[in-house]
């Protein structure tokens, strides 16, 4: 079973309400290819920050230490990428509404529709 964060953006004069499901937990894609993973999720600032950090660490650290530090950064990103995604969405006006446990995104959506149909309508 997986844990899903339900993030909702309330309606405003310019934007309609919207609900997103973000899976919590480790991300293999973010561990192996963090910059493309960030870009695929629309996290352009985090992708640029990651690329700049990798270049800066690679240039400033001794050659014997740089691979170890960069591997640690990649591992950290693998564990925290989805939390960073939720944080970034929070900066864009989304707020956490619920946590769900389900086997996949479809089951999480059905769980959401069962107990919060208002949020499920905004997710469609």
C-alpha positions in Angstrom: 0.0 0.0 0.0 1.1 3.5 -0.8 0.5 6.8 0.9 -0.9 9.7 -1.2 -1.1 13.4 -0.2 -4.2 15.2 -1.4 -3.3 18.8 -2.2 -6.1 21.3 -3.1 -6.0 24.8 -4.5 -9.1 26.8 -3.6 -10.9 28.8 -6.3 -9.8 32.3 -7.0 -11.0 34.9 -9.5 -8.4 33.8 -12.0 -8.2 30.0 -11.4 -10.6 27.2 -10.9 -10.3 24.9 -7.9 -8.0 22.0 -8.5 -7.0 18.9 -6.5 -3.8 16.8 -7.0 -2.7 13.5 -5.7 1.0 13.3 -4.9 2.4 9.9 -3.8 4.6 10.0 -0.7 7.7 8.0 -0.4 10.9 7.2 -2.2 11.3 8.1 -5.9 13.6 6.0 -8.1 13.3 8.4 -10.9 14.4 11.3 -8.8 17.3 9.3 -7.5 18.6 8.2 -10.9 17.7 11.3 -13.0 16.7 14.2 -10.7 16.9 17.1 -13.1 14.6 15.4 -15.7 12.3 14.2 -12.9 11.9 17.7 -11.6 11.3 19.0 -15.2 8.7 16.3 -15.8 6.8 17.4 -12.7 6.9 21.1 -13.6 9.5 22.0 -10.9 11.7 24.2 -13.1 13.3 26.2 -10.3 14.2 23.0 -8.4 15.7 21.5 -11.6 17.8 24.6 -12.1 18.8 24.6 -8.5 19.8 20.9 -8.6 21.8 21.4 -11.8 23.6 24.4 -10.3 24.3 22.6 -7.1 25.8 19.6 -8.9 28.0 21.9 -11.0 29.1 23.9 -8.0 29.9 20.9 -5.8 31.7 19.1 -8.7 33.9 22.2 -9.3 34.6 23.1 -5.7 35.2 19.7 -4.1 38.4 17.6 -4.4 38.0 14.8 -7.1 38.2 12.1 -4.4 35.3 13.5 -2.3 33.0 14.9 -5.1 31.5 11.5 -6.1 30.6 10.6 -2.5 29.0 14.0 -1.8 27.1 13.9 -5.1 25.9 10.4 -4.3 24.6 11.6 -1.0 22.8 14.5 -2.6 21.2 12.1 -5.1 20.1 9.8 -2.3 18.6 12.7 -0.4 16.7 13.8 -3.5 15.4 10.2 -3.9 13.9 10.3 -0.4 12.7 13.9 -0.4 11.7 14.6 -4.0 8.0 14.1 -3.5 8.0 16.3 -0.4 9.8 18.9 -2.4 7.1 18.6 -5.0 4.4 19.1 -2.3 6.3 22.1 -0.9 6.6 23.7 -4.3 2.8 23.2 -4.9 2.3 24.8 -1.5 4.1 27.8 -2.8 1.7 27.9 -5.8 -1.4 28.0 -3.5 -2.1 24.3 -2.9 -2.7 23.2 0.6 -2.7 19.8 2.2 -6.2 18.4 2.6 -5.9 14.7 3.4 -3.7 11.7 3.4 -4.9 8.5 1.7 -3.6 4.9 1.7 -4.2 3.0 -1.5 -2.5 0.5 -3.9 -2.3 2.9 -6.8 -3.5 6.4 -8.0 -6.9 5.1 -9.2 -7.7 3.5 -5.9 -6.6 6.6 -4.1 -8.9 8.7 -6.3 -11.8 6.3 -5.5 -11.0 6.6 -1.8 -11.0 10.4 -2.1 -14.3 10.3 -3.9 -15.8 8.2 -1.2 -15.0 10.6 1.7 -14.5 14.0 0.0 -16.5 14.1 -3.2 -16.0 17.9 -3.4 -12.2 17.4 -3.7 -12.7 14.5 -6.2 -14.7 16.7 -8.5 -11.9 19.3 -8.6 -9.4 16.5 -9.4 -11.1 15.6 -12.6 
